[in-house]
Amino acid sequence: MSPTTLFSIASTIAFIGWLGLIFLPKPWRFRFPIAVCAPGLAVVYAVLIIPALKGMDPMAFSTLEGVMSLQGSELAALVGWVHYLAFDLVVGWVIANDADLQGLNRWLMVPALLLTFMLGPVGWLTYLIIRTISKRGWSLRWQ
């Protein structure tokens, strides 16, 4: 299967997972993305990482130049992309789950989830700010 096809498959799996986090009703919102989509991305990653590891210098991770050299091929870029998709989806699931446990307004989480989908750590930081403001007594909870 071509890297372009695998890129499309992984991106579609992630997108479906994010739609599930935002729009599915409560029980499925937590089961579907983490039980189906994240493992699907992990399978794609596992299939891709094995050939990508051939001939890789483990010391390449110790310098910026080394890490840049690891991204020097289409396969390496795809492996990195699937890695981001999988972990960002897991972080999004953690955000959605914790927001429900905290009783935060579900729709207020949409910006944090979208930012996590697009910018990873910025979305996580946004969620932490929303959660902190909520704990200080501002009305961000379901009434």
C-alpha positions as CSV (number, residue, x, y, z in Angstrom):
1,M,0.0,0.0,0.0
2,S,1.4,3.4,-0.9
3,P,2.4,6.0,1.8
4,T,-0.2,8.4,0.3
5,T,-3.0,5.8,0.8
6,L,-1.8,5.0,4.3
7,F,-1.7,8.8,5.1
8,S,-5.4,9.0,3.9
9,I,-6.4,6.0,5.9
10,A,-4.8,7.2,9.1
11,S,-6.1,10.8,8.7
12,T,-9.6,9.4,8.2
13,I,-9.4,7.2,11.2
14,A,-8.3,10.1,13.3
15,F,-11.0,12.4,11.9
16,I,-13.7,9.9,12.7
17,G,-12.4,9.5,16.2
18,W,-12.5,13.3,16.7
19,L,-16.0,13.5,15.4
20,G,-16.9,10.8,17.9
21,L,-15.4,12.8,20.8
22,I,-17.3,15.9,19.9
23,F,-20.7,14.6,18.7
24,L,-21.4,11.0,20.0
25,P,-23.6,10.6,23.1
26,K,-21.8,10.2,26.4
27,P,-21.3,6.4,26.7
28,W,-20.1,6.1,23.0
29,R,-18.1,9.3,23.1
30,F,-15.6,7.6,25.4
31,R,-15.7,4.0,24.0
32,F,-15.5,4.5,20.3
33,P,-12.5,6.8,19.9
34,I,-10.4,5.0,22.4
35,A,-11.5,1.4,21.7
36,V,-11.7,1.7,17.9
37,C,-9.9,4.7,16.4
38,A,-6.8,5.0,18.6
39,P,-6.0,1.3,18.3
40,G,-6.6,1.5,14.6
41,L,-4.0,4.3,14.4
42,A,-1.7,2.2,16.6
43,V,-1.9,-0.7,14.2
44,V,-1.1,1.6,11.2
45,Y,1.9,2.9,13.2
46,A,3.1,-0.6,14.2
47,V,3.0,-1.6,10.5
48,L,4.9,1.5,9.4
49,I,7.5,1.6,12.2
50,I,9.1,-1.8,11.6
51,P,10.4,-1.0,8.1
52,A,11.2,2.6,9.2
53,L,13.5,1.3,12.0
54,K,15.8,-0.6,9.5
55,G,19.2,1.0,9.5
56,M,18.2,3.7,11.9
57,D,20.9,5.1,14.2
58,P,19.5,5.1,17.8
59,M,21.8,8.0,18.6
60,A,19.9,10.1,16.0
61,F,17.4,11.0,18.8
62,S,20.1,12.7,20.9
63,T,20.6,15.8,18.6
64,L,18.3,18.1,16.7
65,E,20.3,17.3,13.5
66,G,19.8,13.6,14.1
67,V,16.1,14.0,14.5
68,M,15.9,16.1,11.4
69,S,17.8,13.4,9.5
70,L,15.2,10.8,10.6
71,Q,12.5,12.8,8.8
72,G,14.3,12.6,5.5
73,S,12.0,10.2,3.7
74,E,8.3,9.9,2.9
75,L,8.0,6.8,5.2
76,A,9.6,8.7,8.1
77,A,7.3,11.6,7.7
78,L,4.3,9.3,7.5
79,V,5.4,7.4,10.7
80,G,5.7,10.8,12.5
81,W,2.3,11.9,11.3
82,V,0.5,8.8,12.5
83,H,2.3,9.1,15.8
84,Y,0.9,12.6,16.2
85,L,-2.6,11.5,15.2
86,A,-2.7,8.7,17.6
87,F,-1.4,10.6,20.6
88,D,-3.4,13.7,20.0
89,L,-6.6,11.5,19.8
90,V,-5.7,9.9,23.1
91,V,-5.1,13.4,24.7
92,G,-8.5,14.5,23.3
93,W,-10.1,11.5,24.9
94,V,-8.5,12.4,28.2
95,I,-9.8,15.9,27.9
96,A,-13.3,14.9,27.1
97,N,-13.4,12.2,29.8
98,D,-12.0,14.6,32.5
99,A,-14.3,17.4,31.4
100,D,-17.3,15.1,31.9
101,L,-16.0,14.0,35.3
102,Q,-15.6,17.7,36.2
103,G,-19.1,18.4,35.0
104,L,-17.9,21.0,32.5
105,N,-20.1,22.1,29.7
106,R,-19.5,19.7,26.8
107,W,-19.7,22.4,24.1
108,L,-17.2,24.5,25.9
109,M,-14.7,21.7,25.3
110,V,-15.1,21.9,21.5
111,P,-12.4,24.6,21.1
112,A,-10.0,22.7,23.3
113,L,-10.6,19.5,21.4
114,L,-10.2,21.2,18.0
115,L,-7.0,22.8,19.2
116,T,-5.8,19.5,20.4
117,F,-6.6,17.9,17.0
118,M,-4.8,20.7,15.1
119,L,-2.1,21.9,17.5
120,G,-1.7,19.1,20.2
121,P,-0.2,20.7,23.3
122,V,-2.0,24.1,22.7
123,G,-5.3,22.3,23.0
124,W,-4.2,20.5,26.2
125,L,-3.1,23.9,27.6
126,T,-6.5,25.4,26.6
127,Y,-8.3,22.7,28.5
128,L,-6.1,23.2,31.6
129,I,-7.0,26.9,31.5
130,I,-10.7,26.2,31.1
131,R,-10.6,23.6,33.9
132,T,-8.7,26.0,36.2
133,I,-11.2,28.9,35.6
134,S,-14.0,26.4,36.3
135,K,-12.5,25.4,39.6
136,R,-12.4,29.1,40.6
137,G,-16.1,29.2,40.5
138,W,-16.9,30.7,37.2
139,S,-20.0,29.2,35.6
140,L,-18.6,26.7,33.1
141,R,-20.5,23.8,34.5
142,W,-23.8,22.2,33.3
143,Q,-26.7,23.8,35.2
